[in-house]
C-alpha cells in the first residue's frame, strides 16, 4: 500500500471555487477511450494499454505518483513499455518508478532533446529553483514542510530516446505522434494518438491562462505556443487529457474552441506588446500598462495561475532585453540607498507608511507596494515598518487572482516581518 495521505493542492480561490477546481482537479482513473485512462493528482498522467504494454504520457511528481499508480493498477497490470515526458518539470517527469510493474525491464523513455540541458540547469541552479518554487507554490522560500518543499535533481528514470522536431512511435498496434513546441518550456512535447483521437498537450493546456509569463522562471514562448495550439486543433482531436485539470472526453467542439481561443489570446498579447516595443522602445512598465489583454469568460482563460501582465513581461524580455528603459536602473544604486533617500525626503518611515495606507484605502495597491518597498528596504529593523509593509503585501495578495502573484506577495509579507526585504 502507498501513503494515500499525500497532500493535494488546496484550491486557494474561495471567491471562485468552481474555477479553482478546474485547474486543481484531481481524480480518475477515467477511461477516456478504449483501454486508455487519465488520472490526475497535482498533474495529469495518461496511460494507453497496447499489445506490448503501457504507453504513459507523463508520470507525475514523485510524491503523488504512487497514489496515481495504485489507482491505475486497478484497471491494468500491463508493464510500462514506453513513457513520454512532455517536459522536464518535477510534476511530469519524476514519478515513473511508481508506475512500473514488479520485476519489469526499464521502459523506453522519450523526450525532446532539449530536456538534457534542462536537467543540467537544474543541477547548476538547484538552490535557486528550490527557493523560487517554494515561493511560488508555498509563499515562503524557507518552507520546512517536506510535503511542500521542492528540490531539484535529475529524475530517477531519465530519458534515453530523444528527438528534434517530431517523432512517430508504433507501440502494440497504436500510433503516437510526438511534436516539439516551445511554449511553457523549450523542451515541450505534445502527443496525439490518432487511433483514439486522444490529444495529450502537456502543460500547453492547463485549464487557465497559459503559464507563459511566470515572473521567476526562464523564458517562455507564447508566439510558438499559439502556433502549437493551432497545429493541435488541425488534428481534430475527440478527447483531450491536459497537463493539469479535468479531461475533455468525446467533445471535439469544446476542444477546438479551447485550443483556438487560447491561441487567439496569446497572439493578441504578443502582437500588442511587439507593437508597443516598436513605438520608440518605451520603458517596460509603460508597455505593461499599454497592453490590454483580451477579455474572456471561458473557464480555460481565467488568470488563476499565471496572468496576462506577466506574459507581456516575457515577450518584452525576449525581444527587448533586460534594460527597463529607466536610466536610473541601467546601473542602479543599492536598493537600500534609494529607499533611504526617499525616506529622507519624506521625513522618515512614518509619512511613507501613512501614504501607503492611504493608497491601500483608495484601492491603489500598486502604489502602496512601491511605498512599502521603500519603507522596509530603508528601515528593516523597525518593527512598525515591518508590520506596516507586511500588511500592505497581505492586502495585495488578497486582491490578486493568479497563484503566482498571490504567493509572491504572501512571501513578501513574511519576509517583511522578518526584516528581510528581498522577495
C-alpha positions in Angstrom: 0.0 0.0 0.0 1.1 3.6 -0.6 0.7 6.6 1.6 -2.7 8.0 0.5 -2.4 10.9 2.9 -0.2 12.7 0.4 -1.4 16.3 0.4 -3.3 17.6 -2.7 -3.2 21.2 -3.7 -5.8 23.2 -1.9 -7.9 25.5 -4.0 -6.8 28.9 -3.0 -9.7 30.7 -4.7 -12.6 30.8 -2.2 -14.0 33.7 -4.2 -14.1 31.4 -7.3 -14.3 27.8 -6.1 -15.6 26.4 -9.4 -12.8 27.9 -11.5 -10.1 26.9 -9.0 -11.4 23.3 -9.1 -11.0 23.2 -12.8 -7.2 23.9 -12.6 -6.7 21.8 -9.4 -8.9 18.9 -10.5 -7.8 15.6 -9.1 -9.5 12.3 -10.0 -9.6 9.2 -12.1 -8.6 7.0 -13.5 -11.2 7.9 -16.1 -11.4 5.7 -19.2 -11.2 8.4 -21.9 -11.0 5.9 -24.8 -10.9 2.1 -25.0 -8.2 0.8 -22.6 -6.9 4.4 -22.1 -7.1 6.1 -18.8 -6.4 9.6 -17.4 -5.6 10.1 -13.7 -4.6 13.4 -12.1 -3.2 14.4 -8.7 -1.4 17.8 -8.9 -0.7 16.9 -12.6 -2.1 14.5 -15.2 -0.9 11.1 -16.4 -2.4 9.4 -19.4 -2.0 5.6 -19.9 -2.6 3.8 -23.2 -2.7 0.0 -22.9 -1.3 -1.7 -26.1 -0.5 -5.2 -27.1 3.1 -4.6 -26.0 2.4 -2.8 -22.7 1.5 0.7 -21.5 2.4 3.9 -23.1 2.5 6.6 -20.5 2.3 10.3 -21.3 3.9 11.9 -18.3 4.4 10.4 -14.9 3.6 13.0 -12.3 5.6 14.2 -9.3 7.4 11.6 -7.2 5.3 12.3 -4.2 1.8 11.8 -5.5 2.8 9.3 -8.3 2.4 6.2 -6.0 -1.2 7.2 -5.3 -2.0 7.6 -9.0 -0.2 4.4 -9.9 -2.1 2.3 -7.4 -5.4 3.6 -8.7 -4.3 2.9 -12.3 -3.3 -0.6 -11.4 -6.9 -1.4 -10.5 -7.6 -1.3 -14.3 -4.4 -2.7 -15.9 -1.5 -4.8 -14.8 0.4 -4.3 -18.1 4.1 -3.3 -17.7 5.2 0.1 -18.9 6.6 -0.2 -22.4 7.2 3.5 -23.2 7.0 6.7 -21.2 6.8 10.1 -22.9 7.8 13.1 -20.9 6.0 16.2 -22.3 8.6 18.4 -20.5 11.1 18.1 -17.7 9.2 19.7 -14.8 9.1 17.9 -11.5 5.4 17.3 -11.7 5.7 15.5 -15.0 9.0 13.6 -15.3 9.8 12.4 -11.8 7.1 9.8 -10.9 7.8 7.0 -13.3 9.2 4.4 -10.8 5.9 4.2 -9.1 4.1 3.0 -12.3 6.5 0.2 -13.2 5.2 -3.4 -12.8 7.1 -5.5 -10.3 10.2 -7.0 -12.0 9.7 -5.4 -15.3 12.5 -4.1 -17.5 13.4 -0.4 -17.7 10.9 1.1 -20.1 11.9 3.3 -23.0 11.6 7.0 -22.0 11.2 9.5 -24.8 11.7 13.3 -24.7 12.7 16.2 -26.7 16.5 16.7 -27.0 16.4 20.0 -25.1 15.4 18.2 -21.9 19.1 17.1 -21.3 20.1 20.8 -21.0 17.2 21.4 -18.6 18.5 18.8 -16.1 22.0 20.3 -16.4 20.5 23.6 -15.5 18.6 22.1 -12.6 21.8 20.7 -11.1 23.6 24.0 -11.6 20.8 26.1 -10.0 19.2 23.8 -7.5 19.2 26.3 -4.7 17.6 29.0 -6.8 14.9 26.7 -8.2 14.1 25.3 -4.7 13.7 28.8 -3.3 11.6 30.3 -6.1 9.3 27.2 -6.3 8.7 27.2 -2.6 7.9 30.9 -3.0 5.6 30.2 -6.0 3.7 27.3 -4.5 4.0 27.8 -0.8 4.6 31.5 -0.4 7.8 31.0 1.6 11.3 30.2 0.4 12.1 28.9 3.9 9.4 26.2 3.9 10.4 23.3 6.0 7.3 21.1 5.4 8.7 18.2 3.4 5.4 17.7 1.7 5.6 21.2 0.3 9.3 21.7 -0.3 10.7 21.2 -3.8 14.2 20.0 -4.6 15.9 19.9 -8.0 18.0 17.0 -9.2 17.8 14.7 -12.3 14.7 12.4 -12.5 15.1 8.9 -11.2 14.5 7.4 -14.6 15.9 9.8 -17.2 15.0 9.9 -20.9 17.0 7.5 -23.2 15.4 8.3 -26.5 15.5 11.8 -27.9 14.0 13.6 -31.0 14.3 17.0 -32.5 11.2 18.3 -34.4 8.9 15.3 -34.5 8.7 11.5 -33.9 6.1 8.8 -34.7 6.0 5.8 -32.3 4.3 2.5 -33.1 3.6 0.5 -30.0 1.4 -2.6 -29.8 -0.8 -1.6 -32.7 -1.2 2.1 -31.7 0.4 5.1 -33.3 1.6 8.1 -31.3 2.7 11.4 -32.9 5.2 13.4 -30.9 5.6 17.1 -31.8 8.0 19.6 -30.4 6.7 23.0 -29.5 8.4 25.7 -27.4 5.8 27.2 -25.1 5.9 26.9 -21.3 9.3 25.3 -21.8 11.9 24.9 -24.6 11.7 21.1 -24.3 7.9 20.6 -24.7 6.3 17.7 -26.5 2.6 17.3 -27.3 1.3 13.9 -28.2 -1.6 12.8 -30.5 -2.8 9.2 -30.6 -4.6 9.0 -34.0 -6.2 5.7 -33.3 -8.5 7.0 -30.5 -8.3 10.7 -31.4 -6.7 11.5 -28.0 -4.6 14.6 -27.6 -2.1 15.0 -24.7 -0.9 18.6 -24.8 1.1 18.5 -21.6 1.2 21.9 -20.0 0.3 23.7 -23.2 -3.3 23.3 -21.8 -3.9 23.7 -18.0 -7.5 25.0 -17.7 -6.2 28.5 -17.0 -4.4 31.4 -18.7 -1.3 29.8 -20.1 1.8 29.7 -17.9 3.6 32.0 -20.5 4.7 34.7 -18.1 5.9 33.3 -14.7 7.9 36.1 -13.1 10.6 33.9 -11.6 11.2 31.4 -14.4 13.2 31.1 -17.6 12.0 32.4 -21.0 8.5 31.3 -22.3 7.5 31.4 -25.9 3.8 32.5 -26.3 4.0 33.0 -30.1 5.2 29.5 -30.7 2.7 28.2 -28.1 -0.2 29.7 -30.1 1.2 28.0 -33.3 1.3 24.7 -31.5 -2.3 25.1 -30.3 -3.4 25.7 -33.9 -1.5 22.6 -35.0 -3.2 20.5 -32.3 -6.6 21.8 -33.5 -5.8 20.8 -37.0 -5.6 17.2 -35.8 -9.3 17.5 -34.8 -8.9 15.5 -31.5 -12.0 14.0 -30.0 -10.6 13.8 -26.5 -8.0 15.8 -24.6 -6.1 14.9 -21.5 -4.4 18.1 -20.3 -1.3 18.6 -18.2 -3.4 19.9 -15.3 -7.2 19.7 -14.8 -10.0 17.5 -16.0 -10.1 15.7 -19.3 -12.5 16.6 -22.1 -13.9 13.4 -23.4 -15.6 12.8 -26.8 -16.3 16.5 -27.2 -14.3 17.8 -30.2 -16.2 21.0 -30.5 -15.2 22.2 -27.0 -11.6 21.1 -27.6 -11.5 23.1 -30.8 -12.8 26.2 -29.1 -10.4 25.9 -26.2 -7.4 25.5 -28.4 -8.2 28.3 -30.9 -9.5 30.8 -28.2 -6.2 30.3 -26.3 -4.2 30.7 -29.4 -6.0 33.9 -30.2 -5.5 35.2 -26.7 -1.7 34.6 -26.8 -1.4 36.2 -30.3 -3.3 39.3 -29.2 -0.9 39.8 -26.3 2.2 39.2 -28.4 1.1 41.5 -31.2 0.2 44.4 -28.8 3.5 44.0 -26.9 5.6 44.0 -30.1 3.7 47.0 -31.5 4.5 48.9 -28.2 8.1 47.9 -28.4 8.3 49.2 -31.9 6.8 52.5 -30.9 10.0 54.1 -29.7 11.1 51.4 -27.3 9.4 53.0 -24.3 10.1 51.9 -20.7 9.0 48.4 -20.0 6.5 49.5 -17.3 4.8 51.7 -19.8 4.4 48.8 -22.2 2.8 46.7 -19.5 0.2 49.3 -18.8 -0.4 49.9 -22.5 -1.3 46.3 -23.5 -4.9 45.3 -23.0 -5.4 41.6 -22.8 -8.5 40.1 -24.4 -11.4 39.7 -22.1 -12.8 36.2 -21.8 -15.5 34.4 -19.8 -14.1 31.0 -20.9 -13.0 28.8 -18.0 -9.7 28.0 -19.7 -8.7 31.7 -19.9 -9.0 32.8 -16.3 -5.9 34.2 -14.6 -5.8 31.8 -11.7 -2.2 30.5 -12.1 -0.4 32.9 -14.5 -1.7 36.1 -15.9 -1.6 38.4 -19.0 0.6 41.1 -17.4 3.3 38.5 -16.8 3.1 37.2 -20.3 3.7 40.8 -21.6 6.8 40.9 -19.5 8.1 37.7 -21.0 7.5 39.0 -24.6 9.4 42.1 -23.6 12.3 40.1 -22.2 12.7 38.0 -25.3 12.5 40.9 -27.8 13.7 43.8 -25.7 16.4 42.6 -23.3 16.6 43.4 -19.6 17.1 47.2 -19.6 13.8 48.6 -18.3 14.1 51.9 -20.1 14.5 53.9 -16.9 18.1 55.5 -16.9 18.5 55.1 -13.1 18.0 51.3 -13.5 20.7 50.9 -16.1 23.5 50.9 -13.4 21.4 51.3 -10.2 22.4 52.3 -6.7 21.8 49.7 -4.0 18.0 49.4 -3.1 18.6 50.5 0.4 20.4 53.7 -0.7 17.5 54.7 -2.9 15.0 53.9 -0.2 16.9 55.8 2.4 17.0 58.9 0.2 13.2 58.6 -0.4 12.5 58.4 3.3 14.8 61.3 4.0 12.8 63.4 1.5 9.6 62.2 3.0 10.6 62.9 6.6 11.0 59.3 7.7 9.3 56.0 7.5 6.1 57.2 9.3 4.9 59.5 6.4 5.8 56.9 3.8 3.8 54.2 5.6 0.9 56.5 6.2 0.9 57.3 2.4 1.0 53.6 1.7 -2.0 53.0 4.0 -3.9 55.9 2.2 -3.1 54.3 -1.1 -4.5 50.9 0.2 -7.7 52.6 1.4 -8.1 54.3 -2.0 -7.6 50.9 -3.8 -4.3 51.8 -5.3 -2.4 48.7 -4.3 0.3 49.1 -6.9 1.4 52.4 -5.5 1.1 51.1 -1.9 3.5 48.3 -2.6 6.1 50.7 -4.0 5.9 52.8 -0.8 6.0 49.7 1.4 9.1 48.5 -0.5 10.9 51.8 0.2 10.0 51.7 3.9 11.1 48.2 4.6 14.3 48.5 2.5 15.4 51.6 4.2 14.5 50.6 7.8 14.2 46.8 8.0 14.9 46.8 11.8 11.9 48.9 12.7 9.0 46.8 14.0 6.5 49.3 12.9 7.9 49.4 9.4 8.0 45.6 9.2 4.4 45.2 10.2 3.1 48.1 8.1 4.8 46.8 5.0 3.6 43.2 5.7 0.0 44.4 5.9 0.3 46.1 2.6 1.6 43.0 0.9 -1.0 40.8 2.5 -3.8 43.1 1.3 -2.3 43.0 -2.2 -2.2 39.2 -2.0 -5.9 39.0 -1.1 -6.8 41.2 -4.1 -4.8 39.1 -6.6 -6.2 36.2 -8.7 -3.1 34.4 -10.0 -1.4 31.9 -7.7 2.0 33.4 -8.7 1.1 36.9 -7.6 -0.7 35.7 -4.5 2.2 33.7 -3.2 4.9 36.3 -4.1 3.0 38.9 -2.1 2.4 36.4 0.8 6.1 35.7 0.8 6.9 39.4 0.8 4.8 39.8 3.9 6.6 37.0 5.7 10.0 38.5 4.7 9.0 42.0 5.7 8.0 40.8 9.2 11.4 39.1 9.5 13.2 42.3 8.3 14.3 40.6 5.1 13.3 43.0 2.2 14.4 40.9 -0.7 11.4 39.0 -2.0 
